[in-house]
Amino acid sequence: MRVKVICVGSHQHGDDAAAHLVADLLAGEENIELVRVKAPTEILDKLSGDEELVIIVDAMEKVSSPGRVHRFTSAGSFSAKDPWRSTHNLTLREVLKILESINQLPKDILIYGIEGRSFKYMDTVSEDVAKACRLVADEIRKIAGRVP
Amino acid sequence: MTEKSREYKVDYLARVEGEGALYVKVRDGEVVDVKFKIFESPRLFEAFLLGRMYYEVPDITARICGICPIAYMMSSTHAIEQILGVSVEGPLRQLRRLIYCGEWIESHMLHAFLLHLPDFLGYDDAMQMAKYHHDLVKKALRVKKIGNDLVALIGGREVHPINVCVGGFYKTPTRDKLSNMKDELKQGKELTKELIMWLSKLDFPDFEQDYEFVSLKHPNEYPMNEGRIVSNKGLDIAVNQFEEYIIEEQVPHSTALHTYIKGRGSYMVGPLARVNLNRNMLHDESKELLKQVGFPEQCNNPFMSIIARVAETLYAFEESLSIIDVYTEPDRPRVEVVAREGRGCACTEAPRGILYHRYDLSPEGTVISAKIIPPTAQNQKRIEDDLRTIAPSIIKLPHSKAVWRFEQAIRNYDPCISCATHFLRLQVDEE
């Protein structure tokens, strides 16, 4: 079984590129199928419904401290109040709920939210966030190593 | 807010692409001010282009939008080819139409079924709608995916494709690869017919306006990449006359420029305008289905744009299949070009309407000026006019319903605020 890891974000807006950094760190890993998307809406086309484990990595607005990693195990486990707002089409929560409604979301799903510091245009990923990305990549590597 | 005043606010309009707001002021029961505000930061792409080589322009402008990158690539390549004295014909020209079909399919399905349809069914969002209409959503997503697959097949990837260049493509697909998509395209076509039939049963608000519809018009085909700019009120100009007739103005409440037709006023671009002005150029099945669902010969109800959008999706499937049927692999993936000085402009039909690009190149082929006028910027003034007209009936509704109906009226236009450089906050004050 391969783990599908979907990394969401933009390279052009500072810490929004966190998930892409995670993808860079996981490139070439066995058992991992990497999918990079710019916006949550693109995920609608990326799941067929027959995946066993899907991991989604996305940057989040700052809540407490940049680089803090949040883990969710279902689309319903983060509320509309979580700072995962997207003004662009559909939010991650909306996309996951839609996929859940049409039975295209796997039973096992893990969502990593990495709190960012700055999402300014043309900023690079901040050090706190880069450190968190290495932690997330390590965790995903371990999870992928455990799957049969 | 006094007794005589009311305030409606939507700080961030949902289900649009980009960031904007709406402000409506009502005094003694009269609507005195309506502003469709766009506050997304200016993107400054026209400035980024200065000093870049002509061949970098399509890839840079494609970055303006993740939903309609092909439109940016097509308008920029055609404008630059005009300067370089190049005309792209034959299978390369057809491939350009084919990749545009892919973009129309994915963009139209996203807007119609996930962003706009919840308004008609009384749901706050697509999440709620999907719970009760999961087969419908599944079909729409299936159709959307076929559009994405088509873009990826020709463009190298579905978002911000990388295979389009001045003169044609970096690499062209084999006949086999395109033929392999035919079954999927046929399936998409049939699903789209079902979806149009379903949409035709919706309850559309009774709202009509005397619009000036503007689109490209081509003598032999439904417009995508070429044609004259025409309207239902007598506008008939070449693309290089665009700036003589279409005037841009700055307004304090928007980071996107408003446009209007000189001496006339606001106008509408997009699927409804295209269908109204080019219905005879649709393929047979699209024409027949529009007739079957009773779509008016000239439709002046912006809420029915959802049907026009999906009818164009059906057209895009028919057109894709007919292009693939006769496709022969071109000898070369692109026409050779040589840099030269000059000015060129082009308009192509983005999913949301005409997208104008104009460039000046130096003798070495670097960009010395660039101008981009996206469809949402062109529709902004018209959106405000719609809101102003519809507001007196809307403000009689309970607050939450009023806000919802205002938003729906804006979503009729599928605004891409990021493209216009520009999202939505709704605020209605009454004094």
Interface residues (C-beta under 8 A of the other chain):
Chain A: Q12 V37 K38 A39 T41 E42 L44 D45 R85 T87 H88 N89 L90 R93 E94 K97 I98 S101 I102 N103 Q104 Y121
Chain B: Y12 A14 R15 V16 E17 G18 E19 S41 R63 G66 I67 L110 L114 L115 D125 A126 M127 A130 K131 H134 V137 K138 L141 K144 K145 N148 E158 V159 H160 S418 F423
